[in-house]
Amino acid sequence: MDGEREMRAADTDRQATAERLRTALEEGRLDLHEYDERLGRTYGAKTYAELAEIVADLPGPAPAQRSALAPAPPGPLPASEGGAAAAARPSGWLLGIWSPWLRVAAVLIPIWLIVSIGSGNFSGYWPAWVLGPWGALLLLRTVGVSDGGPHPTQRRQARRERWRGR
């Protein structure tokens, strides 16, 4: 077990640790300064032991019962709900894809409303220049049109399995 901790970490391992830190920040377990400091250490880590030390005082992922999202039902989805492409995606994928867009929309639309009310001119809905093209690309990705193959999570898992099988 100690030998594995001293093995070199891959970029995907550092990204998984960074995601865990982001979750801890969103849950209020880390302040922004500590998150930034740990994130820098994460991307500078060379071994699994260094990555484990960065998140040692953080709890693991929340169990499914405590999660705000319901887990996806086992088995493939009917064609009306996205078919095999949607079933192959990990749960929470849709929220992960759209949440940045929703956050930006939640900032831009109130700004547009405040400016429009202040000027008395409601023409020129400029947030559409940002939200429209971005939303169109996300919609294509959501329905599977722009997927060029397996989901990135599945590719990472396949690489890990190939590496462990050596």
Backbone as a ProteinNet text record, in pm:
[ID]
protein_1_A
[PRIMARY]
MDGEREMRAADTDRQATAERLRTALEEGRLDLHEYDERLGRTYGAKTYAELAEIVADLPGPAPAQRSALAPAPPGPLPASEGGAAAAARPSGWLLGIWSPWLRVAAVLIPIWLIVSIGSGNFSGYWPAWVLGPWGALLLLRTVGVSDGGPHPTQRRQARRERWRGR
[TERTIARY]
82.1	0	86.7	198.1	285.2	348.8	377.8	436.5	343.9	214.4	117.7	111.2	122.8	117.6	236.6	346.8	465.4	472.3	371.7	368.2	336.3	380.4	355.6	208.3	153.8	13.3	1.7	-112.1	-139.5	-220.3	-231.9	-311.2	-455.9	-511.2	-649.6	-664.5	-562	-566.7	-565.7	-484.3	-480.9	-613.9	-674.3	-804.2	-912.4	-908.8	-1006.2	-990.3	-866.6	-842.4	-890.6	-866.5	-913.4	-1065.9	-1133	-1279.3	-1328.4	-1258.7	-1294.6	-1276.8	-1172.4	-1150.8	-1260.4	-1301.1	-1408.7	-1537.9	-1566	-1685.3	-1676.8	-1561	-1542.6	-1560.1	-1514.9	-1534.4	-1682.2	-1754.8	-1898.1	-1976.7	-1930.9	-1997.8	-1961.7	-1864.9	-1823.7	-1718.9	-1658.5	-1556.2	-1421	-1400.2	-1276.3	-1312.2	-1228.3	-1246.7	-1169.1	-1189.2	-1131.1	-978.5	-920.4	-774.7	-718	-778	-729.6	-750.7	-864	-890.2	-780.8	-748.9	-647.1	-511	-475.8	-348.1	-343.1	-450.3	-453.6	-456.6	-524.8	-531.3	-392	-315.4	-177.7	-93.4	-109.8	-36.7	-82	-211.8	-265	-197.4	-191.8	-133.4	18.7	79.3	222.7	259.4	157.8	182.9	238.3	329.6	389.8	345.5	307.4	271.7	130.6	80.1	-50.7	-50.2	61.7	71	53.6	112.8	99	-45.9	-112.9	-254.4	-341.2	-311	-389.1	-373.5	-255.2	-230.4	-313.3	-335.1	-408.2	-553.8	-614	-756.2	-778.2	-672.6	-683	-786.6	-805.5	-898.9	-1038.8	-1062.4	-1193.7	-1269.9	-1402.1	-1479.7	-1488.9	-1517.4	-1532.5	-1659.9	-1690.7	-1812.8	-1936.3	-2039.9	-2164.6	-2232	-2289.7	-2361.1	-2482.5	-2531.3	-2642.5	-2766.1	-2792	-2910	-2905.2	-2784.6	-2771.2	-2758.9	-2741.7	-2724.2	-2854.4	-2843.7	-2962.2	-3019.5	-2938.1	-2983.4	-3014.4	-3118.9	-3152.8	-3062.4	-3013.1	-2928.9	-3010	-2940.5	-3005.7	-3046.2	-3160.9	-3201.4	-3103.6	-3081.3	-2989	-3045.8	-2955.6	-2997.8	-3011.7	-3027.8	-3037.2	-3167.7	-3163.8	-3282.7	-3359.9	-3489.5	-3565.7	-3517.8	-3541.5	-3496.6	-3552.5	-3673.3	-3733.8	-3659	-3577.9	-3506.1	-3356.6	-3315.4	-3174.9	-3106.4	-3170.8	-3116.6	-2985.9	-2907	-2782.9	-2679.2	-2674.7	-2575.3	-2598.5	-2723.1	-2752.1	-2728.1	-2755.5	-2736.2	-2588.8	-2501.9	-2359.6	-2295.4	-2362.4	-2306	-2323.6	-2225.3	-2237.9	-2346.1	-2405.7	-2510.1	-2449.9	-2527.3	-2480.3	-2411.3	-2396.9	-2329.7	-2404.8	-2536	-2617.2	-2605.3	-2613	-2598.5	-2458.5	-2358.8	-2221.9	-2200.7	-2268.9	-2255.1	-2326.9	-2447.2	-2530.2	-2512.2	-2457.8	-2453.3	-2368.1	-2253.5	-2183.9	-2268.7	-2339.9	-2426	-2535.5	-2595.9	-2701.8	-2648.9	-2527.4	-2468.1	-2444.4	-2391.3	-2366.3	-2499.2	-2600.1	-2731.6	-2790.3	-2768.3	-2820.4	-2752.8	-2637.2	-2569.9	-2607.7	-2602.7	-2624.8	-2768.2	-2865.3	-3005	-3046	-3013.6	-3046.8	-2974.7	-2849.9	-2779.8	-2855	-2894.7	-2969.5	-3100.6	-3170.9	-3297.5	-3277.7	-3178	-3152.6	-3119.5	-3033	-2996.8	-3117.7	-3196.9	-3314.1	-3419.3	-3442.9	-3540	-3489.3	-3360.3	-3303.2	-3310.5	-3290.4	-3292.4	-3431.6	-3521.9	-3656.3	-3659.2	-3553	-3541.6	-3515.9	-3615.9	-3603.9	-3561.9	-3521.3	-3475.3	-3327.8	-3281.9	-3140.8	-3109.1	-3159.3	-3132.1	-2992.2	-2890.1	-2751.3	-2705.3	-2766.2	-2719.7	-2733.3	-2820.1	-2837	-2708.7	-2622.1	-2496.9	-2402	-2415.9	-2332.6	-2405.7	-2529.9	-2604.2	-2651.9	-2682.3	-2735	-2638	-2521.6	-2427.1	-2378.4	-2350.5	-2304	-2411.6	-2535.9	-2647	-2668.2	-2650.9	-2667.1	-2562.4	-2438.1	-2333.2	-2361.9	-2407.4	-2440	-2557.3	-2654.1	-2768.5	-2723.1	-2634.9	-2582.5	-2508.6	-2430.2	-2356.6	-2450.9	-2556.1	-2651.8	-2725.4	-2767.5	-2842.3	-2750.6	-2620.4	-2526.8	-2481.4	-2519	-2480.1	-2331	-2274.1	-2133	-2041.8	-2095.4	-2008.6	-1925.3	-1795.1	-1706.7	-1664.2	-1732	-1694.4	-1739.4	-1670.7	-1711.3	-1693	-1769.3	-1760.7	-1620.6	-1566	-1430.3	-1410.7	-1512.2	-1500.3	-1478.3	-1547.6	-1530.4	-1391.9	-1339	-1203.8	-1101	-1117.1	-1023.6	-1029.5	-1151	-1164.4	-1099.5	-1114.2	-1052.8	-900.9	-844.1	-699	-650.5	-724.1	-684.9	-687.4	-792	-801.3	-688.9	-654.4	-541.6	-411.9	-393.6	-271.5	-262.4	-371.9	-370.9	-354.1	-396.3	-386.8	-245.3	-155.6	-17.3	56.5
-118.7	0	125.4	126.6	243.3	266.7	159.1	173	246.3	221.6	289.1	437.7	472.1	613.1	691.7	625.1	693.1	691.9	632.1	631.1	770.6	798.6	928.3	942.7	1059.1	1087.7	1138.8	1110	1155.8	1285.2	1349.6	1472.5	1447.6	1332	1302.1	1290.3	1240.3	1232.5	1372.1	1460.7	1598.7	1667.6	1640.9	1700.6	1650.1	1522.5	1467.6	1532.9	1556.3	1623.2	1767.3	1835.4	1973.6	1978.6	1880.3	1875	1855.7	1772.8	1751.4	1880.3	1956.1	2084.5	2183.6	2184.2	2273.8	2242.4	2113.8	2073.6	2120.1	2106.8	2151.4	2302.3	2376.4	2521.7	2555.8	2488	2513.4	2476.3	2375.8	2334.2	2424.2	2512.9	2601.9	2541.7	2432.3	2368.6	2438.1	2508	2582.3	2726.4	2819.6	2956.8	2973.1	3084.4	3103.5	3102.5	3163.1	3166.1	3023.9	2945.6	2808.8	2722.7	2742.4	2669.4	2699.7	2828.5	2868.6	2807.8	2809.6	2753.6	2603.3	2531.6	2386.4	2351	2433.1	2406.9	2418.2	2517.2	2530.2	2409.6	2362.2	2242.5	2119.9	2114.4	1999.9	1987.8	2098	2091.5	2080.6	2101.9	2082.1	1946.1	1868.9	1738.7	1639.3	1556.2	1455.7	1313.3	1287.5	1151	1145.9	1024	1003.5	1048.1	1029.3	1068.5	1219.2	1297	1442.3	1483.3	1417.2	1447.8	1410.3	1295.3	1250.1	1347	1403.7	1498.4	1626.2	1668.1	1791.5	1781	1662.6	1645.2	1558.8	1536.3	1445	1489.4	1620.2	1667.9	1694.7	1657.9	1678.3	1546.2	1552.7	1428.8	1384.1	1256.9	1201.1	1251.7	1203.8	1246.4	1210.2	1292.9	1269.3	1142.8	1061.3	942.4	981.7	888.8	916.1	965.5	918.6	960.6	1110.3	1165.6	1305.3	1394.5	1335.9	1413.5	1481.4	1600.6	1673.1	1613.2	1540.7	1479.6	1332.8	1285.9	1144.5	1067	949.6	871.8	824.3	809.2	761.8	616	576.1	436.5	348.2	225.2	136	95.7	65.8	18.5	132	98.9	201.8	279.7	403.9	487.6	460.8	484.2	473.3	577.6	553.1	644.3	785	797	928.5	1009.1	946	1016.8	1026.8	1005	1022.9	896.5	782.4	658	616.9	540.2	483.2	590	699.7	804	866.6	893.4	953.1	853.9	726.8	626.9	605.8	631.1	609.3	720.2	834.4	945.8	926.3	970.2	959.1	1052.9	1017.2	1101.8	1235.5	1341	1474.3	1541.2	1469.2	1522.6	1642.5	1631.8	1738.9	1865.8	1851.8	1967.7	2026.5	1941.4	1989.5	2067.4	2027.6	2095.9	2230	2235.9	2355.5	2453.7	2412.4	2503.8	2628.7	2623.7	2750	2845.6	2791.8	2873.5	2938.8	2861.2	2915.6	3024.2	3006	3107.5	3237.7	3227.4	3347.3	3414.8	3336.1	3392.3	3462.1	3405.6	3465.1	3598	3624.2	3753.1	3850.4	3805.6	3894.9	3946	3859.8	3900.5	4007.2	3993.2	4103.6	4234.7	4226.6	4348.8	4415	4335.6	4389.6	4451.8	4383.5	4436.5	4569.6	4577.1	4700	4815.2	4789.8	4894.4	4934.2	4837.1	4865.6	4944.9	4908.4	4981.4	5123.9	5136.5	5268.9	5360.3	5305.7	5388.2	5396.4	5308.2	5306.3	5247.6	5180.9	5124.7	4974.4	4893.7	4748.7	4681.9	4759.2	4697.2	4662.3	4577.4	4537.5	4442.4	4321.2	4218.6	4163.2	4234.5	4197.6	4068.8	4020.1	3890.9	3775.7	3793.2	3687.3	3664.1	3766.6	3751.1	3655.8	3644.8	3552.2	3419.9	3430	3310.2	3228.1	3293.8	3222.9	3122.5	3167.1	3071.4	2965.6	3009.6	2915.4	2811.5	2856.8	2764.8	2668.6	2718.1	2630.3	2519	2554.2	2452.1	2351.6	2401.3	2310.7	2219.6	2274.5	2193.4	2081.8	2113.6	2009.8	1902.3	1944.8	1847	1763.4	1827.5	1756.7	1646.8	1677.2	1577	1479.1	1499.8	1401.1	1426.9	1539.8	1567.6	1592.7	1664.3	1700.3	1604.9	1496.3	1399.3	1327.5	1336.4	1272.6	1134.6	1074.1	943.5	929.4	844.2	823.8	950.9	960.2	1074.2	1077.6	1198.7	1207.1	1121.6	1109.4	1026.9	881.1	834.1	696.1	674.6	774.8	761.6	752.8	835.8	831	695.2	643.1	513.4	404.1	409.5	309.5	316.8	439.3	453.5	396.9	424.1	371.6	219.2	160.3	15.3	-46.5	18.9	-31.5	-22.4	89.4	109	8.1	-16.9	-111.6	-254.2	-281.8	-417.7	-456.1	-360.1	-390.8	-467.9
0	0	0	77.6	80.3	-54.6	-128.2	-260.5	-355.2	-344.5	-430.3	-397.5	-269.1	-229	-284.2	-308.8	-359.6	-512.4	-576	-722.3	-773.8	-894.4	-957.4	-991.7	-962.6	-992.2	-1136.2	-1197.1	-1333.7	-1329	-1443.4	-1451.8	-1410	-1447.4	-1410	-1258.6	-1189.7	-1043.5	-982.7	-1039.1	-990.2	-1017	-1133.6	-1165.4	-1070	-1033.5	-939.1	-801.7	-760	-632.9	-639.7	-751.9	-769.3	-763.2	-821.4	-816.7	-673	-598.2	-457.8	-376.9	-406.5	-340.2	-377.6	-506.4	-550.2	-476.2	-459.6	-385.2	-241.3	-179.9	-41.9	-31	-131.9	-133.3	-141.4	-229.9	-245.7	-120.3	-47.3	75.5	193.3	175.7	283.5	375.9	336.5	419.3	406.3	294.1	269.9	237	281.3	234.6	104.5	37.5	-95	-91.4	11.3	22.6	39.3	127.3	149.7	25.2	-42.1	-166.1	-268.7	-285.3	-381.6	-347.1	-219.1	-175.8	-201.3	-166.1	-187.1	-334.8	-414.3	-558.1	-620.6	-577	-625.2	-587.7	-463.8	-420.2	-499.1	-533.4	-608.3	-743.3	-816.6	-949.9	-946.6	-829.8	-815.1	-757.6	-714.4	-652.2	-754.1	-706.6	-794.2	-760.9	-634.3	-593.7	-537.2	-528.6	-466.6	-320.3	-251.8	-110.9	-95.1	-184.2	-178	-201.6	-296.3	-322	-202.5	-140.8	-25.1	91.2	107.7	217.3	199.7	76.3	47.6	89.7	76.6	108.3	232.7	311.5	425.9	528	547.6	648.9	593	467	405.9	401.4	424.9	415	269.9	251.5	117.5	53	-66.1	-134.1	-52.4	-63.8	9.5	-42.3	47.5	1	-82.4	-161.2	-252.5	-178.9	-55.2	18.7	47.9	68.6	103.6	-18.9	-133.1	-254.5	-293.8	-352.1	-396	-524.4	-596.8	-721.1	-699.1	-761.6	-753	-847.3	-806.9	-897.4	-1017.9	-1129.4	-1250.7	-1232.3	-1288.7	-1278.3	-1353.9	-1305.9	-1376.5	-1511.8	-1603.5	-1735.2	-1834	-1961.2	-2064.2	-2055.4	-2099.5	-2102.9	-2230.3	-2226.7	-2350.8	-2450.9	-2578.6	-2683.6	-2662.6	-2605.6	-2583.9	-2479	-2395.5	-2290	-2318.7	-2439.5	-2471.7	-2519.1	-2504.9	-2556.5	-2493.4	-2569.5	-2518	-2486.1	-2563.9	-2537.6	-2400.6	-2364.8	-2235.1	-2122.3	-2146.6	-2041.6	-2010.6	-2108.5	-2087.6	-2005.1	-1991.2	-1917.7	-1767.7	-1688.9	-1544	-1491.9	-1377.5	-1321	-1282.1	-1293.4	-1263.3	-1381.2	-1490.4	-1607.8	-1663	-1672.9	-1729.7	-1645.8	-1515.3	-1427.1	-1439.4	-1450.7	-1465.7	-1594.3	-1700.4	-1828.8	-1827.2	-1772.9	-1781.2	-1665.4	-1551.3	-1436.5	-1462.4	-1531.9	-1560.1	-1644.7	-1742.7	-1827	-1743	-1652.8	-1567.5	-1474.5	-1423.1	-1334.7	-1410.2	-1531.3	-1610.9	-1645.4	-1682.2	-1712.4	-1589.9	-1471.9	-1348.7	-1316.1	-1374.3	-1354.3	-1466.4	-1591.8	-1705.2	-1715.2	-1693.5	-1710.9	-1609.6	-1479.5	-1388.1	-1422.8	-1471.1	-1511.9	-1626.9	-1726.2	-1839.1	-1792.4	-1699.6	-1648.4	-1575.8	-1490.9	-1414.7	-1509.7	-1607.4	-1703.8	-1787.3	-1829	-1911.9	-1834.6	-1710.1	-1627.4	-1603.2	-1575.9	-1550.8	-1671.7	-1790.4	-1911.4	-1973.2	-1932.3	-1990.6	-2130.2	-2171.2	-2305.6	-2294.2	-2332.5	-2320	-2450.7	-2548.6	-2673	-2658.3	-2741.8	-2739.6	-2626.2	-2634.1	-2531.9	-2555.8	-2507.8	-2532.4	-2465.3	-2354	-2301.3	-2401.5	-2501.3	-2601.7	-2680	-2692.1	-2764.9	-2693.9	-2564.2	-2487.7	-2467.8	-2418.9	-2379.5	-2499.2	-2610.2	-2727	-2787.5	-2835.3	-2895.7	-2797.4	-2675	-2572.8	-2544.9	-2530	-2505.5	-2620.8	-2744.5	-2861.5	-2860.6	-2828.3	-2820.7	-2709	-2595.4	-2485.5	-2520.7	-2591.6	-2633.6	-2727.4	-2822.2	-2911.3	-2832.7	-2735.3	-2654.5	-2568.9	-2516.9	-2431.5	-2507.5	-2628.4	-2705.1	-2776.9	-2766.4	-2820.4	-2960.9	-3019.3	-3156.8	-3166.8	-3069.2	-3079.8	-3004.6	-2951	-2883.9	-2988.2	-2974	-3070.1	-3025.3	-2932.5	-2882.6	-2739.1	-2664.2	-2526.1	-2443.7	-2337.4	-2245.5	-2184.3	-2155.9	-2099.7	-1974.7	-1890.9	-1771.1	-1809.5	-1911.5	-1956	-2015.5	-2087.8	-2143.2	-2031.2	-1925.4	-1812.2	-1743.6	-1723.8	-1658.4	-1742.6	-1873.2	-1960.9	-1952.7	-1948.4	-1935.9	-1803	-1694.7	-1563.4	-1562.9	-1622.8	-1626	-1707.9	-1820.5	-1900.7	-1821	-1749	-1671.4	-1557	-1487.8	-1375.6	-1422.5	-1547.6	-1600.3	-1641.5	-1646.8	-1688.1	-1585.3
[MASK]
++++++++++++++++++++++++++++++++++++++++++++++++++++++++++++++++++++++++++++++++++++++++++++++++++++++++++++++++++++++++++++++++++++++++++++++++++++++++++++++++++++++

